[in-house]
Amino acid sequence: RHVIHKIEIENNSQIFFIDPGLHTFCNALLGQDPTCGFIGLAIALKYFNKINCFGFSFFEGDDWNKKHYYENIKPYNMSSHIFEKEKEIFYNLSDTGYIKMHPAIKL
């Protein structure tokens, strides 16, 4: 609590938390920890009718500099996520018109 107060007051920042129930739901859906992007999509699906998704590579390919759309990263163990399952869910949502992927994804 003290740390949050310090960040909010001294740094003039706000702290927001994801509802633990949402994280638990996403975890149960995937069978493993969701990525931040997957949780973001779950939140967007709750509040918006038109959702466009950009920059989702599902960590495919060998070039680690392309795995994050906004930064270069060094290789690390990503076994806590199931990218193929997330990709399948994104694909199904795109295929049924709930979201639009840029670029379009293929299974």
N, C-alpha and C positions, 0 to 999 in steps of 0.2 A: 504494500500500500504506500509506503514511504517513497519508493522508487517512482511509482506512477505519479504521485503528487509532485515530486521533484521535476519530472519530465514536463508535466503539464504547466506548472507554475514558472519554473526557472527557464525552461526552453520555449515557453509559449506554444506548446504542442498538445495535441489531443491524442489519447490512447483509445483505440476501439478494439473490442474483442469479438471473435467469432463465437456464436452460440455453441456451446459444447454439444448440444443435441444435433446440430447441423453437421459438425465434424464426425460424430458417431454414426449418423446416417450415411454420410459419404464413405466412411471407412467400411461400414457393413455392405454397402453397394459394391465397393471395389474389392473387398477382402483384404485390404491393406491401406496404409496411409494415403490420403488423396494429396495431389499437388496443390499448390496455392491457386493455380489456374482452374483446377477442377472445382475447388471451393468457391472461387469467384463466379464460375458459371452457375453453380447451384444457387448462389445469392441472386444473380441476374435473372435466372428463371423464375424466381419467386416474385420479382418486382417489375419485370419488363416484358413486353410482348414482342419486341423486335430486338434481336441480339445478333450482333456481328462480331465474330471472333477472329482476331488477327494474331499472327506470330506463334501459333501452336504447331510445333514440330514433333511433339511427342518423343523428343530426344532420339530421333532416328538419325542415322548417318554416323560417320566416323569423325567428322570435323567438330571438335569440341568448341570451337569459336562460334559455331552456328547453333549451339544447343540452347543458349539464352539469347533472346532477340535484342537485348539492350546492353549486354556486357560480354566480355570474354571470360571464360571460366576454365579452370584446370580440371583434368579428369579426377573424378572421385566416385566412390561407391554409391550408386543410386538404387540399391536393391530394396529400399523402403517404399518404392512406388511401383505400380504396375501400369506402365505407359500404354501397353497394348490394350488393356481393358478400358482405360480412359479414352483412347482413340476410338474404340468400338462404340462407346456411349456417345461421344461427340458425333461420330458418323451417323448413328441412329437418329440423334436429335436433328442433325442436318438433313438427313434423308426424309424425315417426316415434317420438315419445315419449321421446327421450333427455333433453330438457329441457322445462321449462315456463316460458313467458314471461308476465310480469305487467306491463302488460296483454298479451293475446295479440296477435301481429303478423300482418299480412296483406301479401302481395306484391302 
